[in-house]
């Protein structure tokens, strides 16, 4: 039996690379990186992170979350019809055309697939290419899909909490009052590989109680499925790491509520319809409330009388090596008080070999940082500021 399971795992891993979503996410991540660099160069004449940053974020976090989730799904015996996997892939492609990465997340792709399954079964629709997969779904409601949906939403919240604030992109915009202000934007995709049970011919049932959420089949197969998790957030009223941490925690709470509620479908399958709808509405409500709250706050990244507000730090620059952080204020450079980039540049020229900064951190406590400067270092230390002469993106506020 162990050999059969190992062989089936290898086959399931191979099928992972046959799923077009896997390659599509790499393509989209590359596009997001190029678009971000283009906008940052327009605003600041330099990019914060290179165009491959989004590609580097695509796999690691999702791989860890996917391994944990796969273990839970396999141990609990959560089986889903193969038609569900096809529909999730289809909606991933479809929602991507909206250009809103958030809509590619499980609440929208898996939620849409669940209701599409009900409609297809109720109307007896046929699909020539995958006719066998859709003919086998019958007219049942599948609670296992909603259980999987809840677990995926928990994983999404965890990924946003742990990785969402890394490398958020600074941008400039003009407020309604005509002032140039700063904001942060994050458009990111994660690849979440999850091992799923589907009806097949490979594995018999080792226990009478397993799978818990079965589909009435006598044998099952294993398949790794690449799920997309998308994040698209505009942040102007708070520090990105604080706003996104709150956002991630709220999504995790929603996922826990959906997962616990979805278990009711084990006894009352029709309840799964209500829970799936709650997942979609709840996920959209969290996004809406987050944006409304952010819009109600004063602009966090704006010109300050105490000095220069840091809206971005270029990786590998002197500022990065000195530990400067987004949201801090540079008040003095080499003992000279600065209010704009010109004053900063002039203060740096006073001592081309050494730089000493007086900085107000996000708690408004003063700290001092210093560093030797070398030939080839960025002449402005690699700090991005909110300045009037920069080109802005849009009108906000």
N, C-alpha and C positions, 0 to 999 in steps of 0.2 A: 504493500500500500504506500509506503514511504517513497519508493521509486516512482510510482504513478503520480504522486503529488509533486515531486521535484520536476518530473518531466512536464507536467501541466503548468507549473510555474514558469518554466523556460518558454513554453509555447505562449503563455500569456504575456510574457515580457516581449516576445517577438511581435505579437499583435499590437503592442503599444506603438511600435515604430511604423505600423501600417495606418495608424489613425492620422488623417490630414490635419487635425487640430494641433498636433505636436509641432509640425513644421510651420503652420500658420502663426503660432504664437511667437516663434523666433523671428519670422518676417515682420510681424506687427511691432515687436519690441525694438527691432532695428529702425523701423519707421519713426516710432516715438522718440528714439534717441536723436535722430537727425533733425526732426522738427524742433525738439527742445534746444539743441545747439544753435539752430538758426535763429530762434527767438532770443536766446541769451546774448548772442552776438549783436543782434539789433539793439538790445537794451543797454548792454555794458561793453560792447566791442570785444568781448572775450567770453568764452564759455566757462561755466562753473565745472562741469564734469564732461568727459569726452563722450562721443556719440555711442560708445559701446557700453556705457554704464547700465542702461536698462537691460541689455542682453546679459550682463553679469549678474543681475539681480533675479533673472527669470527662474533659475533652477534651484539654488541652494536652500532657501527657506521653504519652498514648496516640497522639496524632496524629504526634508525632515518631517514636516506635517503630514505628508502623504504616507510615510512609513508607519507613523502612529495610527493614522486613520485606517490604513489597510489592515493593521492588526485587529482593530476594533471591529471592522466590517466582517473580517474572516471569522473571528472568534464568535461573534453574535450570529453568524450565518444569515447575513442580509443579502438576499438574492434579488436581482432585477432582470426584467426581460431585455434581450439584446436590442429590441426595437427602441428601448429607452436610450441606450448609448448612441444609436444613430440619430435620434431626435435631439439629444443634447449637443452633439456635434453640429447639427444643422442650425440650431438656435445660436450657438456660439458664433458661427459665421454670419448669421443674419443680424444679430445685435451689434456685431463689430462694425457694420455699415453705418451705424448711428454716430460713429467716431467718439462715443462715450465709453471709455474702458470699463467703467463701473457696471454697465449693463451686461458685460460678459461674465459677471460673477454668478455663482451657483444659484442664488435666489431667483435669478431671472432665467437662466438657461435650464436648470433642472426643474424649476417651477413651471416654466412654459412647456417643457417636455411632458411633465405629469398631466397637465390639462390637455395637451395634444393627444396623449394616449387615450384619454377618456373620449375625446371627440372622434378619433379614428375608429375606436371600438364601437361607439354608438352609431356611427354613420356607415360602418362597414366599408371604409375606403380601402383601396388597394394601391400598392406601389410595386410596379413591375420588377425593378431591380432587386428589391428586398422583400418580395412577396411573402416568403416563408416566415420571416421575422415578424411581420405585422399580422399575418393571418393567425399566428399562434397566441396573440395577446387576449383574444376572447373579449368578453364584455365586463371584465373584472376591474375593480379599483385596486391599485397596488400600494398598500401602506408602506412597503419596503422602500419605495422611491422617496417618500416623505421622511422616513427615518434617515436615509442617506442625505437628503437635503439639509436636515437639521445639523448633522455632523459636519457637512461641508461648510455651513455658515459659521460654525464654531471655529473651524480651521481658517476660514477667511478672516475672522476677527483676530485670531492669534497672529496671523501673518502681517496684518496691518499694524497691530500693537508692537510687534518685534522689528519689523522692517520698513514700515510705511514712512517713517520720518527720516530715514537715511537718504541723503541726496535729494531732498526736495529742491525744486528749481526756483530761484529768485526771479522776479519779473517786476517791471515798472508799469504803472497805469496812471491815469489822471482821474481825480475825484470829481464829484459834481461841482465842487467849488473851484475847479481848475487847478488844484495843487497836484504836483507829482508825488505819488505815494508808492510804496512797495507792497508786494504780496508774495506769497509762495504758492506754487502749484506742483501737484504731483500727478503724473499720468504713468501708471505702471501696470505691468502684467506679471503674474506668477504662474508657473506651470505646476500643477498639483497632481501627481500620479497616484492613483488609488486602485488597489486590487479589488475587483468585483467578481461575484459569483453570478453566472448566467446559466440558463438551461443548456445542457450539452450531453455528450456521450462519454466523457472521460472519467469522472469521479463518482463513485457510489456514495451512499449516505453512511458515514461511519457511526453516527448516533441517531437514535430515534427522534430526538428533539432538535436535531440540526439538519437543515437550516431553520432557525427560529421563524424568520419571515420567508417562508418557502413559496414556490410558485406551482406546487403540485407536480413537479418533475421528479423522475426517479434518479436522474444523474445530472451532474453539473460540470461546468468548465470554469477555468479561471482566466481573467483577462485584465491586464493593466490598462486603465483609461486615463488619458491626459485631460484633466479638468482645467479650465481657465479661471483665474481669480483676477479681477481687474479693480483698479483704484483710480479714481479721478476726483481730485479734491482741490478747491481753491481756498486759500487761507489768507486772511488779511487782518483779522482782529486779535490773533493770539500767536504765540510761538508755535511753529509747525509740530514740534515734538509733543507739546501739550495737547494740541487740538487732535492730532492723529491718535495719540494714546487713548484719549477719551472716546474717539470714534471706534477704535478697535474693541475697547471694552464693551461698548454698547452693542456692537454686532455679536460679540461672544455671548452676551446675555440673551440676545434674541435667539441665537443658535441653541442655547441650552433649553430655553422655553419651547422652541419648536421640536427639539429632540424628545423632551419629556412628554410633550403633548402628542407627538406622533405615535407613541407606543399605544395609545388608545385605539389606533387603527388595527391592532392585533385582534381586538375583540369586535370593534365596530368599524369596518373598512370605510364606510361613508364619511366618518369623522375626518379621515385623511384629507378630504377635499377642503374642509374648513381650515385645517392646519396649513395646508399648502398655500391657500389664499392669504392666510395670516403671515406666512413667511415673506411673500412678495410685498404685501402692503407694509409690513413691519420694516423690511429692509429699505423701502423707498421712504418711509416716514423718518427713519433715522437720518438718512441723507438730507432730507428736506429740513428737519429741525437743526441739524448741524450747520447748514448753510444760513438759515434764518438767524441763528444765534450769532454766527460769525459776522453777518452783515450788520447786526445791531450794535456791535462793539466799535469803538473808535479805532482808526487805523494804527496798527502796532508799528509798522515800518514807515515812518515819516520823518521829516527833518526835525531834529531836536536842538534845543538851545544849549544843552550840556555838551554837545560834540557831534561826532559822526556815527550814526546808527549803522551797524553792520548788518547787511541783508544777505550777504553770501561770502564764503571763504573758498578760494580756489585750492583744491587738493594739491599737496606738495609744495605750496608756496611758503614764504617766510611766515605769513600770518597763520597758516595751518600748523607749522612747526612750533609756533609760539603758543598754540592752544587757544587762539581766539575763536569765539563762538558766535553763531547767528543770534542777533538780538542784543549783543553787547554794544556799548558806546565807547568809542575812542575819544577821550577828552583832551589828552595832551600827547604830543610827539616830541621827544627830546626836550621836554620841559616847556614846549610852546603849545598854548591852547589852540585847538583847530576847530573850525566850523565848516570847512569845505575841503574838497580834494586839492585845490590849489595850495591852501595853507599846509595841508599834509605833505605835499610834495616839497614845498619850500623848507619845512621843518626837517625832512629827511636829508636834504642836501647839506644841512649844517654839520652832520657827521655821517659821511658816506660809509664808514666802516662799522658803525654801531647804531642800533635803534633801541630806544627805551620808550615804552608806551604806558600811559596811565589810562586804565580801562574801568568803566562802570559795568559790572556784570548784570545779569537779568534781575538780581535782587537789589540793584543799585548800590552795591558795595564796591569800594575802590580796590583795585588790585594793580600790580605793576608787572609787566612782562618785558623782557629784553632779549636781544639776539644780535650776534655779529652778522653783518651783511656781506655777501660775496658777489663777485662779478657774475652777472647773469641772473641774479635775483630780480623778481618783479619790482619795478620802480615804485609801485604803489603798494607793495607788500602782498599783493594778491587778495585785497579786500574789496568787496563790492558794496557800494553805498547808494542811497537814494539821493540823486542829484538832478537838478532842474534841466541841465543841458542834455541829458540822456533822452533817447527816443522811447516813448511809452507805447504800450500795447493797446489799451482800451480804456474806456471810461467806466469807473466803478464807484461804489459808495452811494 
